[in-house]
Amino acid sequence: MARGHRSQIKRERNAASNAAKRPSAKLSYARVSVTKACFVLDAIRGKDVETALGILTYNPRYASSLIKKLLESAIANAENNNGMKRENLYVAECYANKGPTMKRIQPRAQGRAYRIEKRMSHITVVVDER
C-alpha cells in the first residue's frame, strides 16, 4: 500500500470529482417514454439555454413542458450553487434513461386480454459554461 489506505484514496478521488462537477437536474419517474423524450432532448442538445428555452416553449410535445421545467431547475442550480452567469450557460448533456414500466390489461373480444405498457423514464439535463 504505497499511496495509503483504500478509503483515503477513494476520499481523495471523490473530492476531486465533486470539485469539477457540472450543475444538473434530474427528473425521475417521468410519465413519458424514452423515445418521446429523446425527440425533444435532441432538439436542445448543445444549444445555449435561452435558445433551448425558446425551443421548449413552442414545442407542441408533452415532454417539452417537463424538460422545460427541468432545464429551468438546472439553470437555477448553476446560478445559485456554482455562481455561474446565465448568459454563458449551454446544454452540455441531456439524456433519458428507461424507468419502470406499469403493466395494464385491455380486455378484448372472446375473452382475450391485450397488455398495455405505460412506460416511464428518468430525464437528466446537465448545463455548463462556455
C-alpha positions in Angstrom: 0.0 0.0 0.0 2.2 2.8 -1.3 -0.4 5.5 -1.7 -2.3 5.0 1.6 -5.4 3.2 2.7 -8.1 2.4 0.1 -10.7 4.6 1.9 -8.2 7.5 1.8 -7.7 7.0 -1.9 -11.4 6.9 -2.5 -12.0 10.1 -0.4 -9.4 12.0 -2.5 -10.8 10.8 -5.8 -14.4 11.7 -4.8 -13.2 15.2 -3.6 -11.6 15.8 -7.0 -14.6 14.6 -9.0 -17.0 16.8 -6.9 -14.9 19.9 -7.5 -15.3 19.5 -11.3 -19.0 18.6 -11.1 -21.3 20.4 -13.6 -24.7 21.6 -12.4 -27.5 19.4 -13.4 -31.2 18.5 -12.7 -32.8 15.1 -12.8 -36.4 14.1 -13.2 -37.1 10.6 -12.1 -40.2 8.5 -13.0 -41.5 10.9 -15.7 -44.6 9.5 -17.3 -43.3 9.7 -20.8 -41.5 7.1 -22.8 -37.8 7.4 -23.5 -38.4 7.6 -27.3 -40.8 10.5 -27.0 -38.5 12.4 -24.5 -35.5 11.9 -26.8 -37.2 13.7 -29.7 -37.3 16.8 -27.5 -33.9 16.3 -26.0 -32.2 16.0 -29.4 -33.6 19.5 -30.3 -31.9 21.3 -27.4 -28.6 19.4 -27.0 -25.6 21.7 -27.4 -27.7 24.9 -27.6 -27.4 27.9 -25.2 -30.0 28.0 -22.5 -32.1 30.9 -23.9 -32.4 29.3 -27.3 -33.2 25.9 -25.6 -36.0 27.6 -23.5 -37.4 29.2 -26.6 -37.5 25.8 -28.4 -39.1 24.1 -25.5 -41.7 26.9 -25.1 -43.1 26.5 -28.6 -42.6 22.7 -29.0 -46.1 21.0 -29.0 -44.9 17.7 -27.5 -45.9 16.8 -23.9 -42.3 16.0 -22.9 -41.2 19.6 -23.8 -43.2 21.0 -20.8 -41.4 18.6 -18.4 -38.0 19.2 -19.9 -38.5 23.0 -19.8 -39.2 22.9 -16.1 -36.1 20.6 -15.7 -33.9 23.0 -17.7 -35.0 26.0 -15.6 -34.1 24.0 -12.5 -30.6 23.2 -13.8 -30.1 26.9 -14.7 -31.1 27.9 -11.1 -28.7 25.3 -9.7 -25.9 26.7 -11.8 -26.6 30.3 -10.7 -27.2 29.6 -7.0 -24.9 26.7 -6.2 -22.0 27.2 -8.7 -22.1 31.0 -9.2 -22.3 30.8 -13.0 -23.7 33.5 -15.2 -26.9 32.7 -17.1 -25.8 34.2 -20.4 -22.8 31.9 -20.6 -24.7 28.6 -20.0 -25.4 26.0 -22.6 -26.9 22.5 -22.5 -23.8 20.3 -22.2 -25.7 16.9 -21.8 -29.2 15.8 -21.8 -30.4 12.2 -21.9 -33.3 10.0 -20.9 -32.9 6.6 -19.3 -35.5 3.9 -19.1 -37.6 3.7 -15.9 -40.0 1.1 -14.7 -43.0 0.1 -16.8 -46.5 -0.1 -15.4 -48.3 -3.1 -16.9 -52.1 -2.8 -17.5 -54.7 -5.1 -19.2 -57.0 -4.1 -22.0 -59.9 -6.6 -22.4 -60.5 -7.7 -25.9 -63.0 -9.9 -27.8 -63.6 -13.6 -27.0 -62.1 -13.4 -23.5 -58.6 -12.3 -24.7 -56.6 -9.6 -22.9 -54.0 -7.3 -24.5 -51.2 -5.9 -22.4 -50.7 -2.1 -22.3 -47.3 -0.9 -21.1 -47.2 2.6 -19.6 -43.5 3.5 -19.8 -41.6 5.8 -17.6 -38.2 7.5 -17.9 -35.5 9.2 -15.9 -34.5 12.5 -17.6 -31.3 14.3 -16.9 -30.1 17.8 -18.1 -26.6 19.0 -17.5 -25.6 22.6 -18.1 -22.1 24.1 -18.4 -20.4 27.4 -19.0 -18.8 28.3 -22.4 
